[in-house]
Amino acid sequence: MRVIVIGAGKLGYSIAELLSKESFDVVMVDHDAAQLDAPKETLDVLTIHANGASPITMNEPDIRGADILIAVTGQDEVNMVACILAKKHGIHHTVARIRDMQFMGEAKEYLKENFDIDILLNPELITAHEINRILMTPAALNVEDFAHGKVRLFETRIRRNSPYARQKLKDVVLPPGVLAGMIFRDHRMIIPHGDDALLPRDNAYFIGIPSAIEEFSQTVAQRNARPVHHVMIIGAGRTGRALATMLDRQGVAVKVIDKDRERGQLVAGKLRHGIAVWGDGTDITLLQEEDVATMDVVVCLTDDDKLNLMLALIAKHLGADKTVVRVMRNEYVELMEKVGVDIVLSSRLLSASEVLAFARRGGVVSVSLLEGAKAEAVEVIMQEGAPAAGKRLMDAKLPKECLVCAYVRGDEAGIPNGTTVLLPGDRIILFIQTQFAQKVMTYFKGKE
């Protein structure tokens, strides 16, 4: 399958990197030759120095008739034009990065219908939704919903005083409908068994029916975290404004700090109860005056990864309960977690995971990249004729690098065991080591 990526910036690079590691023939196009240097040297992709929004470029033999075109330049209009031209030149599916929030809110369906765009990608809005979902679940490092909200993933960090620490999983009493699906320890993914124990500092992933996960998260939260009532956001860019609006509508007391007066005014006009403060988030006196020590969460959303790290560490030092940092560079995620930032999110990985699910297709509904893309939570629909269809899980001979952790049949969600038989049409949620994803997915796809 051939995929064209228009725009070799940071987002385009991340998408191309993920796709090129699988069985995709990736072509990257950019009008700036310098932007193509990095992918040309480090990725297994073809690069073309050209204007991605030109009909001449679309006629290139390496581009015309490709399977998917993904336009992720920094200009919405260029991305939309590229998608229109792609459809006219035989490219069946298109993805466009759209940064204008007005387009995403008021004209989303219009763009899809009239510009032939299959997916509208807005990294800032995706990130805001992800942070909001995490903050609204006590003790969560990550929360994901699958199968139209019938299955929920919940990630938490095991603390030294946790009642689950150092207990073998077979001795841990979890609510019915909850499964311990994966452990990340020392950068290793562990598919747990009954004799495995949860250790302090483990990132543990639980999955199950939302009501049961909610009950479990509340139990963990009694010891790990307090409910979120007060949030400080440093950075009033697109992500900061979107997140502030979401939290404000949910009754959270929001305080937004930005040294750009115009951006501060923009966010102030969107808040009903929260406030915007014009000032420098690195000013310790200002942070103390704005009661940073009373904050349940401080979210750092400036455009500078290193500045976000410093802001998070300052906030922690001054007494903030929890910190969240958005990063542009994926490689910073692990480093920031090591030095004490509670939650680190990569906008590029969040967006790339949506594209990856669309590119895989063949029954793949969604892909959530975990632990810096070392692992995945995948929702897939079992296809007719798939090797694992109609067999007991114990007999399906699935690779050991994956775990079937939940399934939905009709309106009913369930946690499988070895005797469970998965049928065509079932929605299945898997944990997979990313490097084995392509191999694992063949067990759930029908014959082409």
ABEGO torsion letter per residue (X at the ends): XBBBBBEABAAAAAAAAAAAABABBBBBBBABAAAAAAAAAABBBBBBBBBAABAAAAABAAABGBABBBBABABAAAAAAAAAAAAAAGBABBBBBBABAAAAAAAAAAAAAAAGBABBBBAAAAAAAAAAAAAABBGBABBBBBGGGABBBBBBBBBAABAABGBBAAABBBBBGBBBABBBBGGBBBBBBAABBBBBGBBBBBBEBAAAAAAAAAAAAAAABBBBABBBBBEABAAAAAAAAAAAAAGBBBBBBBABAAAAAAAAAABAABBBBBEBAABAAAAAAAGAAABABBBBABABAAAAAAAAAAAAAAGBABBBBBBABAAAAAAAAAAGBABBBBAAAAAAAAAAAAAAEGGBABBBBBGGGABBBBBBBBBBGBAABGBBAAAAGBBAABBBABBBBEABBBBBBAABBBBBGBBBBBBBBAAAAAAAAAAABBBX
